[in-house]
Amino acid sequence: METNKNWKDINEDFTLELQQKWIEVGFTYEQAKEWKKYLDHLFKTTDYDFYAWSRDTKKLKVQEVNYNSMDKLREEYSNPFWRNIHPDFTPHLQELWEQHKFVPEQTQQWI
């Protein structure tokens, strides 16, 4: 874990637990800081899975995620077909299944 950086400098809502979650989904301190810079008041420390999904699944750079596209992205991110698979099914798990070319119906059969 990047312990030499104070993530609260990015946003005062960062806790050690949230910092760890950001790192687990592949963000460094510098990358989290960049997301905060570009998203400004739209930035939420708890949205690490959404930002990782935007980066990894949608292949978007932080500069491409803006106020105008945020609602559409969030709607796609919270696709109810994937959400209904299992109460603990996270967007990160959705991403993993999608990487293997599974659709919600196929995934449901496996779970």
Order of alpha helices (4+ residues) and beta strands (2+ residues): alpha-alpha-alpha-alpha-alpha-alpha-alpha
